[in-house]
Amino acid sequence: MTVHGFRTQGAFLLSAVREGGATRWVRLASEAGAPCVVRRGIAGPVEVRDARGRRTE
């Protein structure tokens, strides 16, 4: 399943891919420039990158 450009509360755009029962990637973008806090339930390591693809953590 793929979701692309889903507009969420707070002026965020969400895109994500889920394959084989696992979330492969999620992308969040703020249209208003506001910070976003994400609570995840994904097992295993999570890699966070900025808009330019650079690791942020």
Contacts in CASP RR format, 6 or more apart in sequence:
PFRMAT RR
TARGET T0000
AUTHOR 0000-0000-0000
METHOD contacts of the structure
MODEL  1
MTVHGFRTQGAFLLSAVREGGATRWVRLASEAGAPCVVRRGIAGPVEVRD
ARGRRTE
1 17 0 8 1.000
1 18 0 8 1.000
1 19 0 8 1.000
2 15 0 8 1.000
2 16 0 8 1.000
2 17 0 8 1.000
2 18 0 8 1.000
3 14 0 8 1.000
3 15 0 8 1.000
3 16 0 8 1.000
3 17 0 8 1.000
4 15 0 8 1.000
5 13 0 8 1.000
5 14 0 8 1.000
5 15 0 8 1.000
6 13 0 8 1.000
6 14 0 8 1.000
6 15 0 8 1.000
7 13 0 8 1.000
7 14 0 8 1.000
8 14 0 8 1.000
10 32 0 8 1.000
10 34 0 8 1.000
11 30 0 8 1.000
11 31 0 8 1.000
11 32 0 8 1.000
11 33 0 8 1.000
11 34 0 8 1.000
12 28 0 8 1.000
12 29 0 8 1.000
12 30 0 8 1.000
12 31 0 8 1.000
12 36 0 8 1.000
13 28 0 8 1.000
13 29 0 8 1.000
13 31 0 8 1.000
14 26 0 8 1.000
14 27 0 8 1.000
14 28 0 8 1.000
15 26 0 8 1.000
15 27 0 8 1.000
16 23 0 8 1.000
16 25 0 8 1.000
16 26 0 8 1.000
16 27 0 8 1.000
17 23 0 8 1.000
17 24 0 8 1.000
17 25 0 8 1.000
18 24 0 8 1.000
23 42 0 8 1.000
26 38 0 8 1.000
28 36 0 8 1.000
28 38 0 8 1.000
29 51 0 8 1.000
30 36 0 8 1.000
40 46 0 8 1.000
47 55 0 8 1.000
48 55 0 8 1.000
48 56 0 8 1.000
48 57 0 8 1.000
49 55 0 8 1.000
49 56 0 8 1.000
50 56 0 8 1.000
END
